[in-house]
Amino acid sequence: MLLGKDESGLKADQGQDSLQVAAAALLVEAAMMDESFDDSERATIERLLTARFELSAGEVSALVEEAKAQVTESSQLFGFTRIIADSFDNEQRVELVEMLWQVAYADGELHDFEASLMRRLAGLLHVSDYDSGQARQAALARLGQADQ
């Protein structure tokens, strides 16, 4: 541990919140991958986090801001994905990948950088290509978008 942070870049005193921050950080990273973090992406992230972690509007807003700060401070995805991989079972990891796909498509298009990130994250989260593809299809269906 360096300077009060663990290997993921998360502050050591975050305890139970580290799982929520890690999930939010991955969603924010997916949103920022196209060098834009627009209102539709933020709204999608807030909706997904509210539903997944049963948070209030204030809590989810603070969580997104914390996640943005963590993503800015850390250039490593491994720490965030390790927390998720160690804490979530396969079904929960696939659910998170579906959430990530929803964020990637929130602005209506999938950029090459976002597609590359999704492949990397699925691998780091130990989600198979098949399950990631199924999660992508489910995300598109939820967003009402045709297969892209």
ZADOSE-220786 format. One record per atom (N, C-alpha, C): residue in three letters; x, y negated, z negated. Coordinates in pm, whole numbers, padded with zeros to 5 digits, always signed. Atoms other than C-alpha are relative to their C-alpha. Last residue first. Example, Ala and Ser with C-alpha at 12.3 -4.5 7.8 and 13.67 -1.06 7.14 Angstrom:
<nuzas>
ser-00082+00119+00006ser+01367+00106-00714ser-00077-00109-00073ala+00089+00119+00000ala+01230+00450-00780ala+00090-00120+00000
</nuzas>
This chain:
<nuzas>
gln-00098+00085-00068gln-02483+00289+03416gln+00133+00068+00008asp-00133-00060+00009asp-02786+00499+03332asp+00098-00084+00081ala-00018-00120-00084ala-03083+00261+03326ala+00142+00051-00020gln-00081+00019-00121gln-03113+00020+03037gln+00009+00132+00075gly+00088+00012-00117gly-03394+00019+02781gly+00075-00025+00129leu-00009+00136-00052leu-03154-00053+02495leu-00089-00023+00121arg+00047+00091+00105arg-03260+00261+02313arg-00001-00144+00047ala+00144-00019+00011ala-03223+00462+02637ala-00058-00095-00105leu+00062+00064-00117leu-02877+00316+02696leu-00152+00011-00006ala-00013+00145+00018ala-02775+00409+02342ala-00066-00074+00115ala+00098+00039+00102ala-02910+00764+02383ala+00003-00151-00023gln+00132-00009-00062gln-02716+00804+02709gln-00109-00043-00099arg+00010+00109-00098arg-02398+00678+02542arg-00138-00001+00064ala+00022+00121+00078ala-02450+00911+02245ala-00016-00121+00092gln+00139-00007+00047gln-02488+01205+02485gln-00034-00126-00080gly+00086+00021-00116gly-02165+01102+02657gly-00147+00003-00037ser-00010+00143-00031ser-01989+01070+02321ser-00088-00034+00120asp+00081+00072+00099asp-02118+01415+02225asp+00004-00150+00024tyr+00141-00033-00022tyr-01983+01564+02550tyr-00088-00080-00096asp+00044+00075-00118asp-01650+01383+02520asp-00148+00024+00025ser-00031-00059-00130ser-01616+01528+02170ser-00049-00090+00114val+00127-00022-00069val-01623+01309+01860val+00034+00048+00140his+00019-00145-00020his-01313+01338+01640his-00139+00031+00055leu+00108-00041+00091leu-01338+00973+01528leu-00031+00149+00010leu-00045+00025+00137leu-00999+00893+01683leu-00104+00042-00104gly-00108-00092+00034gly-01110+01058+02008gly+00047-00016-00144ala+00060-00134+00008ala-01441+00873+02020ala+00106+00102-00039leu+00070-00013+00128leu-01257+00550+01938leu-00063+00138-00015arg-00096-00008+00111arg-01010+00589+02224arg-00070+00023-00133arg-00071-00128-00012arg-01278+00668+02482arg+00098+00020-00115met+00094-00105+00038met-01493+00379+02357met+00065+00138+00009leu+00011-00003+00145leu-01196+00142+02373leu-00092+00113-00046ser-00126-00055+00050ser-01134+00232+02736ser-00003+00011-00153ala+00004-00144-00032ala-01500+00172+02823ala+00126+00069-00053glu+00095-00062+00093glu-01487-00163+02642glu-00007+00150+00024phe-00064-00004+00131phe-01171-00267+02828phe-00091+00067-00103asp-00102-00105+00001asp-01333-00171+03159asp+00069+00014-00135his-00126+00041-00059his-01636-00388+03084his+00101+00114-00010leu-00113-00066+00065leu-01978-00238+03021leu+00127-00040+00074glu-00098-00063-00087glu-02266-00466+03110glu+00112+00061-00082gly+00055-00043-00127gly-02590-00598+02965gly+00098+00065+00095asp+00002+00115-00091asp-02447-00805+02680asp-00043+00039+00142ala+00092+00104+00049ala-02546-00539+02428ala-00008-00120+00093tyr+00098+00034-00104tyr-02381-00259+02633tyr-00092-00116-00039ala-00072+00016-00127ala-02067-00230+02419ala-00093-00044+00112val-00071+00128+00005val-02275-00291+02105val+00071-00025+00133gln+00102+00105-00005gln-02513-00008+02192gln+00064-00138-00002trp+00047+00012-00138trp-02216+00218+02275trp-00106-00111+00011leu-00106+00068-00075leu-02069+00146+01931leu-00039-00019+00146met+00006+00141+00039met-02399+00239+01765met+00104-00081+00078glu+00118+00055-00068glu-02399+00566+01962glu-00016-00149-00033val-00039+00017-00141val-02043+00626+01842val-00118-00053+00081leu-00081+00121-00008leu-02164+00564+01486leu+00045-00026+00143glu+00092+00114+00017glu-02439+00824+01530glu+00076-00132+00009val+00067+00014-00130val-02178+01069+01664val-00098-00117-00005arg-00100+00058-00091arg-01972+01006+01348arg-00060-00020+00139gln-00012+00142+00033gln-02282+01063+01132gln+00102-00069+00090glu+00123+00067-00043glu-02355+01394+01305glu+00007-00151-00026asn+00003+00014-00146asn-01993+01505+01268asn-00123-00075+00048asp+00003-00130-00065asp-01980+01433+00894asp-00014-00022+00151phe+00122-00038-00072phe-01876+01090+00776phe+00012+00142+00051ser+00121+00020+00080ser-01622+01004+00505ser-00127+00050+00066asp-00010-00068+00129asp-01284+01123+00635asp-00130-00004-00080ala-00018-00144-00025ala-01358+01034+00998ala+00005+00079-00131ile+00125-00056-00052ile-01497+00694+00894ile+00013+00151+00016ile+00099+00012+00107ile-01198+00600+00675ile-00131+00066+00044arg-00032-00101+00100arg-00961+00732+00943arg-00101-00001-00115thr+00057-00128-00045thr-01137+00527+01210thr+00029+00111-00100phe+00146+00005+00004phe-01073+00205+01020phe-00061+00135+00038gly+00042+00009+00139gly-00710+00286+00953gly-00151+00000-00014phe-00012-00129+00068phe-00653+00404+01309phe-00049-00005-00144leu+00132-00061+00013leu-00789+00090+01473leu+00006+00125-00087gln+00011-00145+00000gln-00468-00106+01418gln-00145+00046-00016ser-00002-00039-00141ser-00417-00470+01514ser-00018+00151+00014ser-00058-00131-00027ser-00528-00585+01172ser-00004+00031+00149glu-00122-00025+00078glu-00584-00943+01056glu+00071+00128+00040thr-00098+00102-00034thr-00835-01040+01329thr+00134+00026-00068val-00042-00029-00137val-01025-00713+01290val+00108-00099+00043gln-00084-00121+00002gln-01036-00762+00912gln+00053+00033+00139ala-00128+00036+00062ala-01163-01120+00946ala+00095+00120+00000lys-00071+00086-00096lys-01434-01013+01190lys+00137-00037-00054ala-00051-00087-00107ala-01531-00731+00953ala+00078-00080+00104glu-00114-00073+00055glu-01561-00974+00662glu+00063+00090+00106glu-00108+00098+00014glu-01785-01200+00873glu+00126+00066-00056val-00050+00029-00135val-01996-00901+00979val+00116-00100-00007leu-00075-00117-00046leu-02029-00789+00616leu+00059-00024+00138ala-00129+00002+00069ala-02131-01138+00502ala+00088+00116+00046ser-00073+00114-00054ser-02407-01144+00765ser+00139-00010-00062val-00051-00040-00131val-02513-00793+00666val+00078-00114+00065glu-00106-00099+00014glu-02539-00887+00300glu+00060+00037+00135gly-00118+00065+00056gly-02736-01203+00370gly+00118+00095-00011ala-00053+00088-00104ala-02983-01024+00598ala+00128-00069-00048ser+00081+00120-00019ser-03029-00750+00338ser+00066-00085+00110leu-00051+00125+00054leu-02855-00416+00382leu-00100-00113+00022glu+00112+00058+00077glu-02998-00067+00432glu+00043-00127-00073phe-00042+00013+00139phe-02662+00080+00545phe-00105-00063-00091arg-00088-00110+00045arg-02757+00218+00885arg+00029-00004-00148ala+00069-00129-00002ala-03058-00006+00956ala+00086+00111-00060thr+00115+00010+00091thr-02896-00332+00850thr-00070+00134-00010leu-00053-00011+00136leu-02570-00231+01020leu-00112-00007-00104leu-00050-00136+00023leu-02747-00163+01350leu+00051+00019-00142arg+00115-00092+00003arg-02951-00485+01343arg+00046+00142-00034glu+00074+00023+00124glu-02647-00694+01249glu-00118+00094-00013ile-00080-00049+00113ile-02436-00539+01524ile-00077-00016-00131thr+00000-00147-00007thr-02709-00592+01784thr+00076+00059-00118ala+00134-00045+00041ala-02758-00953+01675ala-00010+00152+00001arg+00010+00018+00146arg-02382-01012+01696arg-00135+00049-00050glu-00084-00102+00064glu-02369-00861+02045glu-00007-00011-00152ser+00067-00129-00018ser-02666-01066+02165ser+00080+00112-00066asp+00112-00014+00092asp-02518-01383+02013asp-00070+00135+00012asp+00117+00084-00020asp-02188-01349+02197asp-00113+00033-00097phe+00085-00055+00107phe-01853-01217+02089phe-00125-00085+00000ser+00118+00081+00028ser-01642-01264+02401ser-00078+00069-00110glu-00045+00135+00034glu-01294-01141+02485glu-00114-00096-00024asp+00008+00073-00126asp-01439-00826+02650asp+00033-00149-00019met-00092-00059-00097met-01313-00624+02353met-00004-00072+00134met-00102+00097-00038met-01483-00855+02104met+00091+00049+00112ala+00062+00122-00052ala-01804-00653+02077ala+00104-00098+00053ala+00066-00033-00127ala-01621-00322+02045ala-00062-00124+00062glu-00106-00023-00099glu-01392-00470+01780glu-00060+00032+00136val-00048+00133-00039val-01699-00602+01594val+00111+00013+00105leu+00105+00062-00081leu-01853-00253+01594leu+00044-00138+00049leu+00000-00068-00130leu-01526-00099+01475leu-00105-00059+00092ala-00119+00042-00073ala-01499-00361+01201ala+00007+00066+00137ala+00026+00132-00057ala-01858-00298+01090ala+00119-00048+00084ala+00101-00017-00106ala-01787+00072+01044ala-00027-00133+00069ala-00064-00074-00109ala-01465-00002+00851ala-00097+00018+00116val-00089+00092-00071val-01636-00270+00642val+00065+00070+00118gln+00083+00094-00074gln-01919-00033+00552gln+00086-00097+00080leu+00065-00076-00107leu-01674+00241+00457leu-00086-00093+00085ser-00095-00020-00110ser-01457-00005+00262ser-00061+00078+00116asp+00034+00082-00116asp-01754-00123+00053asp+00090+00029+00120gln+00112-00060-00074gln-01715+00163-00193gln-00033-00076+00128gly+00065-00121+00047gly-01374+00039-00308gly-00106+00054+00093gln+00131-00010-00062gln-01303-00314-00181gln-00075+00127-00037asp+00106+00013+00099asp-01021-00373-00427asp-00139+00015+00059ala+00008-00116+00089ala-00754-00231-00195ala-00117-00009-00097lys-00044+00036+00134lys-00814-00488+00076lys-00027+00114-00095leu+00108+00039+00089leu-00860-00318+00410leu+00057-00034-00136gly+00008+00144-00001gly-00563-00321+00647gly-00111-00050-00089ser+00098+00044-00099ser-00618+00045+00725ser+00000-00150+00016glu-00051-00017-00137glu-00293+00144+00552glu-00098-00049+00106asp-00039-00137-00031asp-00413-00001+00219asp+00041+00008+00146lys+00079-00060-00107lys-00404-00366+00128lys+00046+00143+00021gly+00139-00020+00038gly-00297-00537-00192gly-00088+00058+00107leu+00071+00125+00026leu+00024-00674-00044leu-00148+00019-00028leu-00076+00123-00008leu+00137-00340+00095leu-00089-00120-00027met+00085+00117+00000met+00000+00000+00000met+00090-00124+00000
</nuzas>
